[in-house]
Amino acid sequence: MNHSQHIALVAHDNMKSALLQWAEFNRGSLSHHHLYATGTTGAMLSLALDLPVARFLSGPHGGDQQIGAKIAEGQLDMLVFFWDPLSAQPHDPDVKALLRMATVWNVPTALNTASADMLISSPLLTNGYSRARPLLARSGSAYAVD
């Protein structure tokens, strides 16, 4: 069984080269999925991988929030976010909001090369994994499986 996923790829400026290197190494795996990215990162990935990448605004201009909205709408299945924890980001509240959305909606999230390697190589990525999503309108169980 081979299920394509909707994967968002995001990187802060100091981490773009690490994300590009990771994506180029994993091009074969990524080519089976629908890719999304924030502005500059998306342009760089599309050019480097020669794959279609749906682009949102740049992170500081609302791209992080756009990705968070797609997560809440159930339209993204995985987030790879190479963030820079050692540099102050002017849009830090947006970054925290994006990570909050991914956590609340139980979206598998990789924040560095090691966790991205684990997610991209997992057989669950292409074998029809049904992740639990929060039940927001009901009390009782906190999550339901799709």
C-alpha positions as CSV (number, residue, x, y, z in Angstrom):
1,M,0.0,0.0,0.0
2,N,1.5,3.4,-1.0
3,H,-0.2,6.5,0.4
4,S,1.1,9.9,-0.6
5,Q,1.2,12.4,2.2
6,H,1.0,16.2,2.4
7,I,4.3,17.4,3.8
8,A,5.2,20.9,4.9
9,L,8.8,21.9,4.8
10,V,10.0,25.0,6.7
11,A,13.4,26.4,7.6
12,H,14.7,29.5,9.3
13,D,17.4,31.4,7.4
14,N,20.3,29.8,9.3
15,M,18.8,26.3,8.7
16,K,17.9,26.5,5.0
17,S,21.1,24.8,3.8
18,A,20.6,21.9,6.3
19,L,17.0,21.5,5.0
20,L,18.1,21.6,1.4
21,Q,20.8,19.0,2.0
22,W,18.4,16.8,3.9
23,A,15.8,17.2,1.1
24,E,18.2,16.4,-1.7
25,F,19.4,13.3,0.1
26,N,15.7,12.2,0.5
27,R,14.5,13.4,-2.9
28,G,13.4,9.9,-3.9
29,S,11.2,9.6,-0.9
30,L,9.9,13.1,-1.1
31,S,9.0,12.7,-4.8
32,H,6.1,10.4,-3.8
33,H,4.4,13.1,-1.7
34,H,2.8,16.5,-2.0
35,L,5.2,19.1,-0.8
36,Y,4.4,22.5,0.7
37,A,6.8,25.2,2.0
38,T,7.0,28.8,3.0
39,G,8.2,31.4,0.5
40,T,12.0,31.4,0.0
41,T,12.4,27.8,1.3
42,G,9.8,26.6,-1.2
43,A,11.6,28.3,-4.1
44,M,14.9,26.8,-3.1
45,L,13.5,23.3,-2.7
46,S,11.6,23.4,-6.0
47,L,14.8,24.4,-7.8
48,A,17.1,22.0,-6.0
49,L,14.8,19.0,-6.1
50,D,13.1,19.7,-9.5
51,L,9.8,18.8,-7.8
52,P,6.6,20.8,-7.5
53,V,6.4,22.6,-4.2
54,A,3.2,24.5,-3.3
55,R,4.4,27.8,-1.7
56,F,2.9,29.9,1.0
57,L,4.1,33.4,2.0
58,S,7.5,33.7,3.8
59,G,7.3,32.8,7.4
60,P,7.6,36.4,8.8
61,H,4.9,37.5,6.3
62,G,2.3,34.9,7.4
63,G,3.5,31.7,5.9
64,D,3.9,30.0,9.3
65,Q,0.3,30.9,10.0
66,Q,-0.9,29.7,6.6
67,I,0.7,26.3,7.3
68,G,-0.9,26.2,10.8
69,A,-4.3,26.9,9.2
70,K,-3.8,24.0,6.8
71,I,-2.9,21.8,9.7
72,A,-6.1,22.8,11.5
73,E,-8.1,22.1,8.3
74,G,-6.6,18.6,8.2
75,Q,-4.8,19.2,4.9
76,L,-1.2,18.6,6.1
77,D,0.0,15.2,7.3
78,M,3.6,16.0,8.4
79,L,5.7,19.0,9.3
80,V,9.5,19.3,8.8
81,F,10.6,22.5,10.5
82,F,14.3,23.1,10.7
83,W,14.1,26.0,13.1
84,D,17.0,27.9,14.6
85,P,16.7,27.7,18.4
86,L,19.8,29.8,19.0
87,S,18.8,32.9,17.0
88,A,16.0,35.3,17.9
89,Q,13.2,35.4,15.3
90,P,11.1,38.5,14.8
91,H,8.1,36.3,14.1
92,D,8.7,34.0,17.1
93,P,5.0,34.1,18.2
94,D,4.1,32.7,14.7
95,V,6.7,30.0,15.1
96,K,5.3,29.0,18.5
97,A,1.7,29.1,17.1
98,L,2.7,26.8,14.2
99,L,4.4,24.3,16.6
100,R,1.3,24.5,18.9
101,M,-1.0,23.7,16.0
102,A,1.1,20.7,14.9
103,T,1.1,19.4,18.5
104,V,-2.7,20.0,19.1
105,W,-3.6,18.3,15.8
106,N,-1.2,15.5,16.4
107,V,0.8,16.1,13.3
108,P,4.2,14.3,13.1
109,T,6.8,17.0,13.4
110,A,10.5,16.9,12.7
111,L,12.6,19.7,14.1
112,N,16.1,18.6,13.0
113,T,17.9,16.2,10.7
114,A,17.7,13.2,13.1
115,S,13.9,13.5,13.6
116,A,13.3,14.2,9.9
117,D,15.3,11.1,9.0
118,M,13.2,9.0,11.4
119,L,9.9,10.3,10.0
120,I,10.8,10.0,6.3
121,S,12.1,6.5,6.7
122,S,9.2,5.2,8.8
123,P,7.0,2.6,7.0
124,L,4.1,4.4,8.6
125,L,4.6,7.3,6.2
126,T,3.5,5.3,3.2
127,N,1.4,2.5,4.7
128,G,-1.8,4.3,5.5
129,Y,-1.2,5.4,9.1
130,S,-4.3,6.9,10.6
131,R,-3.3,9.5,13.2
132,A,-5.6,10.5,16.0
133,R,-7.0,14.0,15.8
134,P,-8.4,16.0,18.7
135,L,-12.1,15.9,19.4
136,L,-12.9,19.5,19.9
137,A,-16.7,19.4,20.0
138,R,-17.1,16.5,22.5
139,S,-16.0,15.7,25.9
140,G,-14.6,12.3,26.9
141,S,-11.8,11.0,24.8
142,A,-9.3,13.6,23.7
143,Y,-8.5,12.1,20.3
144,A,-10.2,10.1,17.6
145,V,-8.6,8.1,14.8
146,D,-9.3,9.1,11.2
